[in-house]
Amino acid sequence: GQNIDQPTEMTATEGAIVQINCTYQTSGFNGLFWYQQHAGEAPTFLSYNVLDGLEEKGRFSSFLSRSKGYSYLLLKELQMKDSASYLCAVRDSGTYKYIFGTGTRLKVLA
Amino acid sequence: GAVVSQHPSRVICKSGTSVKIECRSLDFQATTMFWYRQFPKQSLMLMATSNEGSKATYEQGVEKDKFLINHASLTLSTLTVTSAHPEDSSFYICSARWDSPRETQYFGPGTRLLVL
């Protein structure tokens, strides 16, 4: 079956670093995506990993280990505007559909 | 690049009426678009995959006669919720697949539907 797990909620302090984990079990794998979604808005693309390792993009980095079915999104120098839900999505290699996790609601406190 | 628009952003309708939602890729051509539904505090659930020039592929449990999808051009897909009922109230989001520089889905801003 298809299963993607993320923590439901996390809280961190402005200026800090936070790591949001995602584990997945899917029948086929063709890439893992991270999206940010503010309340009442549509998701915006953050990062994409298809090979093992770390992809860095400014304050955001994403890591993938295909053998472990594991990814994380690392947010540095947290800002209040980073308070949002972060969605992990896996693209199925057979159908090219995206399977989304339930999202992690991040609260950044002053 | 990779801008996707949706219209309307918000709609309130009476039970039994039909509502059409448009999804447009503004600066790229999208042979494939996706329609999702999201209930409060839940993740995105894929409803159907819309392919230009062919019939949409619906996910299990999604009624194709209730959620009509038309992908008439490379930049436009429409979702029509027919005979809407209060349980259809939700946040409907479309995405368009863009293959440059790598295949990624880009989301529209969403349409909030409230059926009274």
Interface residues (C-beta under 8 A of the other chain):
Chain A: G31 F33 Y35 G40 E41 A42 P43 T44 F45 Y48 V50 L87 R91 Y96 K97 Y98 I99 F100 G101 T102 G103
Chain B: Q6 F34 Q42 S43 L44 M45 L46 T49 F91 I93 R102 E103 T104 Q105 Y106 F107 G108 P109 G110 R112
